Amino acid sequence: MRRERDPLVLGHVIGDVVDSFTRSTNLIVTYSEREVSSVVEIKPSQVVNQPRVDIGGDDLRVFSHFSKCVISLFHSFLLVMVDPDAPSPNDPNLREYLHWLVTDIPSTTGASFGQEVVCYESPTPSMGIHRIVFVLFRQLGRQTVYAPGWRQNFNTRDFAELYNLGSPVAAVYFNCQRESGSVRTRR
């Protein structure tokens, strides 16, 4: 995909949350059978429960007895979910608000196989259209990342640098606004 047509560039996720990167892993985020893509708007009532998050590759979950041993030989991933528009896109003075942090996710599985270090908090924007961003990193090792002491003013770039996570391997976002708001797209 050409950079100028990349939804992460057009939505200013690259720039506001992460630097430019090359996607190397599939990341599929689904809320109640609705897959998140960077052109979709999802209402707060549809994101009350944490999403299903699948990380691409061959599914190693089919190995029952040996799965923990086999999976531990592969990469672990870390998932960050942030709102760079908190509390409002016009004045994002809480940027980035951390909604969820899951570490030690074995490759080819999903967030439910990882360690939730910051519990899921559903987005509830009160004004404007918010981008809710999921960023996936490859971890250097298991149990090497710890929860930050706060949710507001989290910084994905600084967090990645602190834990030597390098560049993201995948990212996706959706737009979310207060239920009573009019349906518009973010420009």
Sine and cosine of phi, psi and omega as CSV:
sin_phi,cos_phi,sin_psi,cos_psi,sin_omega,cos_omega
0.00,0.00,0.74,-0.67,0.02,-1.00
-0.93,0.37,0.64,-0.77,-0.08,-1.00
-0.81,0.59,-0.67,0.74,-0.08,-1.00
-0.94,0.34,-0.24,0.97,0.05,-1.00
-0.96,-0.29,0.04,1.00,0.01,-1.00
-0.93,0.38,0.83,-0.56,0.00,-1.00
-0.85,0.52,-0.49,0.87,0.03,-1.00
-0.93,0.36,-0.51,0.86,0.07,-1.00
-0.97,0.23,-0.74,0.67,-0.02,-1.00
-0.88,0.48,-0.58,0.81,0.01,-1.00
-1.00,0.05,0.07,1.00,0.03,-1.00
0.89,0.46,0.37,0.93,0.13,-0.99
-0.92,0.38,-0.71,0.70,0.15,-0.99
-0.97,0.24,0.89,-0.45,-0.10,-0.99
0.87,-0.50,-0.83,0.56,-0.02,-1.00
-0.99,0.12,-0.57,0.82,-0.09,-1.00
-0.91,-0.42,-0.73,0.69,-0.03,-1.00
-0.72,-0.70,0.31,-0.95,0.12,-0.99
-1.00,0.10,0.21,-0.98,0.02,-1.00
-0.84,0.55,0.65,-0.76,0.00,-1.00
-0.51,-0.86,0.22,-0.98,0.07,-1.00
-0.96,-0.27,0.85,-0.52,0.02,-1.00
-0.91,0.41,0.78,-0.63,-0.01,-1.00
-0.79,-0.61,-0.01,1.00,-0.01,-1.00
-0.62,-0.78,0.59,-0.81,0.07,-1.00
-0.98,0.21,0.68,-0.74,0.05,-1.00
-0.76,-0.65,0.88,-0.47,0.01,-1.00
-0.87,-0.50,0.87,-0.49,0.00,-1.00
-0.91,-0.41,0.80,-0.60,-0.08,-1.00
-0.74,-0.67,0.78,-0.62,0.13,-0.99
-0.94,-0.33,0.91,-0.41,0.06,-1.00
0.72,0.69,0.84,0.55,0.03,-1.00
0.94,0.34,0.10,1.00,0.04,-1.00
-0.95,-0.30,0.93,-0.37,-0.03,-1.00
-0.96,0.27,0.71,-0.71,0.04,-1.00
-0.97,0.22,0.77,-0.64,0.15,-0.99
-0.69,-0.72,0.30,-0.95,-0.14,-0.99
-0.97,0.25,0.16,0.99,0.05,-1.00
-0.86,-0.52,0.13,0.99,-0.10,-1.00
-0.97,-0.24,0.51,-0.86,0.15,-0.99
-0.93,-0.37,0.74,-0.68,0.01,-1.00
-0.83,-0.56,0.70,-0.71,-0.04,-1.00
-0.98,0.21,0.49,-0.87,0.02,-1.00
-0.82,0.58,-0.57,0.82,0.01,-1.00
-0.92,0.40,-0.33,0.95,0.00,-1.00
-1.00,-0.02,-0.12,0.99,-0.04,-1.00
-0.86,-0.51,0.38,0.93,-0.01,-1.00
-0.89,0.46,-0.67,0.74,0.01,-1.00
-1.00,-0.09,0.53,-0.85,-0.03,-1.00
-0.87,0.50,0.53,-0.85,-0.05,-1.00
-0.98,0.19,0.22,-0.98,0.21,-0.98
-1.00,0.07,0.77,-0.64,0.00,-1.00
-0.84,-0.55,0.86,-0.50,0.02,-1.00
-0.90,-0.43,0.67,-0.75,0.02,-1.00
-0.94,-0.33,0.76,-0.65,-0.15,-0.99
-0.89,0.45,0.20,-0.98,0.00,-1.00
0.86,-0.52,-0.06,-1.00,0.06,-1.00
-0.95,0.30,0.68,-0.73,-0.09,-1.00
-0.97,0.23,0.95,-0.32,0.00,-1.00
-1.00,0.06,-0.03,1.00,-0.01,-1.00
-0.93,0.37,-0.23,0.97,-0.02,-1.00
-0.95,0.31,-0.33,0.94,0.04,-1.00
-0.98,0.17,0.97,-0.25,-0.10,-0.99
-0.96,0.28,-0.91,0.41,-0.10,-0.99
-0.93,0.37,-0.61,0.79,-0.10,-0.99
-0.99,-0.14,0.05,1.00,-0.15,-0.99
-0.86,0.52,-0.70,0.72,-0.02,-1.00
-0.89,0.45,-0.64,0.77,0.03,-1.00
-0.93,0.37,-0.71,0.70,-0.03,-1.00
-0.91,0.41,-0.73,0.68,-0.04,-1.00
-0.89,0.46,-0.58,0.81,-0.04,-1.00
-0.91,0.41,-0.29,0.96,0.04,-1.00
-0.98,0.21,-0.26,0.96,-0.07,-1.00
-0.98,-0.19,-0.03,-1.00,-0.05,-1.00
-0.93,0.37,0.43,-0.90,0.19,-0.98
-0.93,-0.35,0.50,-0.87,-0.02,-1.00
-0.83,-0.56,0.30,-0.95,0.03,-1.00
-0.78,-0.63,0.72,-0.70,-0.01,-1.00
-0.89,-0.46,0.76,-0.64,0.05,-1.00
-0.88,-0.47,0.71,-0.71,0.10,-0.99
-0.85,-0.53,0.88,-0.48,-0.07,-1.00
-0.73,-0.68,0.34,-0.94,0.12,-0.99
-0.88,-0.47,0.97,-0.25,0.00,-1.00
-0.98,0.20,0.01,1.00,-0.06,-1.00
-0.93,-0.37,0.31,0.95,-0.05,-1.00
-0.99,0.12,0.65,-0.76,-0.06,1.00
-0.99,0.10,-0.25,0.97,0.08,-1.00
-0.53,-0.85,0.52,-0.86,0.01,-1.00
-0.86,0.51,-0.47,0.88,0.01,-1.00
-0.97,0.23,-0.41,0.91,0.00,-1.00
-0.58,-0.81,0.96,0.26,-0.08,-1.00
-0.99,0.16,0.84,0.55,-0.10,-1.00
-0.97,0.26,-0.06,1.00,0.13,-0.99
-0.96,-0.27,0.16,0.99,-0.04,-1.00
-0.82,0.57,0.70,-0.71,-0.30,0.95
-1.00,0.00,0.72,-0.70,0.05,-1.00
-1.00,0.05,0.83,-0.56,-0.05,-1.00
-1.00,0.09,0.90,-0.43,0.00,-1.00
-1.00,-0.09,-0.41,0.91,-0.10,-1.00
-0.22,-0.97,0.61,-0.79,0.08,-1.00
-0.60,-0.80,0.87,-0.49,0.01,-1.00
-0.83,-0.56,0.79,-0.62,-0.01,-1.00
-0.91,-0.42,0.10,-0.99,0.12,-0.99
0.81,0.59,0.63,0.78,0.04,-1.00
-0.99,0.12,0.90,-0.44,0.01,-1.00
-0.90,0.44,0.58,-0.81,0.00,-1.00
-0.87,0.50,0.45,-0.89,0.01,-1.00
0.90,0.44,0.32,0.95,0.07,-1.00
-0.86,-0.51,-0.77,-0.63,0.01,-1.00
-0.30,-0.95,0.01,-1.00,-0.09,-1.00
-0.86,0.51,-0.50,0.87,-0.02,-1.00
-0.92,0.40,-0.27,0.96,0.04,-1.00
-1.00,-0.07,-0.07,1.00,-0.03,-1.00
-1.00,-0.10,-0.15,-0.99,0.00,-1.00
-0.96,-0.29,0.92,-0.39,0.02,-1.00
-0.98,0.20,0.95,-0.32,-0.04,-1.00
-0.99,-0.15,-0.36,0.93,0.20,-0.98
-0.77,-0.64,0.90,-0.43,-0.12,-0.99
-0.90,0.43,0.44,-0.90,-0.03,-1.00
-0.90,0.44,0.76,-0.64,0.13,-0.99
-0.82,-0.58,0.88,-0.48,-0.08,-1.00
-0.93,0.38,0.58,-0.81,0.04,-1.00
-0.93,0.37,0.68,-0.73,0.06,-1.00
-0.66,-0.75,0.93,0.37,-0.03,-1.00
-0.89,0.46,0.65,-0.76,-0.01,-1.00
-0.98,-0.19,-0.39,0.92,0.03,-1.00
-0.48,-0.88,0.64,-0.77,0.04,-1.00
0.98,0.22,0.06,-1.00,0.02,-1.00
-1.00,-0.09,0.84,-0.54,-0.02,-1.00
-0.97,-0.25,0.63,-0.77,0.15,-0.99
-1.00,-0.02,0.81,-0.59,0.07,-1.00
-0.95,-0.30,0.89,-0.45,-0.22,-0.98
-0.92,-0.39,0.74,-0.67,0.13,-0.99
-0.95,-0.32,0.81,-0.59,0.01,-1.00
-0.83,-0.56,0.75,-0.66,-0.02,-1.00
-0.93,-0.37,0.76,-0.65,0.05,-1.00
-0.85,-0.52,0.44,-0.90,0.16,-0.99
-1.00,0.01,0.76,-0.65,0.03,-1.00
-1.00,0.04,0.48,-0.88,0.06,-1.00
-0.97,0.24,-0.47,0.88,0.02,-1.00
-0.26,-0.96,0.27,-0.96,0.01,-1.00
-0.98,0.22,0.51,-0.86,0.03,-1.00
0.82,0.57,0.66,0.75,-0.02,-1.00
-0.90,-0.43,0.00,1.00,-0.05,-1.00
-0.81,-0.59,0.66,-0.75,-0.06,-1.00
-0.83,-0.55,0.33,-0.94,-0.03,-1.00
-0.93,0.38,0.64,-0.77,0.13,-0.99
-0.95,0.30,0.25,-0.97,-0.04,-1.00
-0.99,0.13,0.00,1.00,-0.08,-1.00
-0.45,-0.89,0.28,-0.96,0.07,-1.00
-0.98,-0.21,-0.66,0.75,-0.04,-1.00
-0.98,0.20,0.50,-0.87,-0.03,-1.00
0.85,0.52,0.48,0.88,0.17,-0.99
-0.91,0.42,0.50,-0.87,0.02,-1.00
-0.75,-0.66,0.94,-0.35,-0.06,-1.00
-0.86,0.52,-0.70,0.72,0.00,-1.00
-0.88,0.48,-0.74,0.67,-0.01,-1.00
-0.90,0.44,-0.65,0.76,0.02,-1.00
-0.89,0.46,-0.69,0.72,0.02,-1.00
-0.89,0.46,-0.64,0.77,0.02,-1.00
-0.93,0.38,-0.69,0.72,0.00,-1.00
-0.83,0.56,-0.64,0.76,-0.06,-1.00
-0.97,-0.24,0.28,0.96,0.03,-1.00
0.79,0.61,0.71,0.71,-0.04,-1.00
-0.99,0.12,-0.30,0.95,-0.03,-1.00
0.96,0.30,-0.39,-0.92,0.00,-1.00
-0.98,0.21,0.44,-0.90,0.08,-1.00
-0.87,0.49,0.37,-0.93,0.09,-1.00
-0.96,-0.29,-0.25,0.97,0.06,-1.00
-0.24,-0.97,0.38,-0.92,0.09,-1.00
-0.35,-0.94,0.48,-0.88,0.08,-1.00
-0.45,-0.90,0.42,-0.91,0.03,-1.00
-0.57,-0.82,0.28,-0.96,0.16,-0.99
-0.69,-0.72,0.31,-0.95,0.06,-1.00
-1.00,-0.10,0.59,-0.80,-0.03,-1.00
-0.58,-0.81,0.69,-0.72,0.08,-1.00
-0.60,-0.80,0.26,-0.96,-0.02,-1.00
-0.79,0.61,0.64,-0.77,-0.07,-1.00
-0.79,0.61,-0.66,0.75,-0.07,-1.00
-0.98,0.20,-0.10,0.99,-0.01,-1.00
-0.95,0.30,0.35,-0.94,0.04,-1.00
-0.96,0.27,0.43,-0.90,-0.01,-1.00
-0.99,0.11,0.92,-0.39,0.03,-1.00
-0.67,-0.74,0.32,-0.95,0.10,-0.99
-0.98,-0.17,0.49,-0.87,0.01,-1.00
-0.98,0.21,0.67,-0.74,0.05,-1.00
-0.93,-0.38,0.00,0.00,0.00,0.00
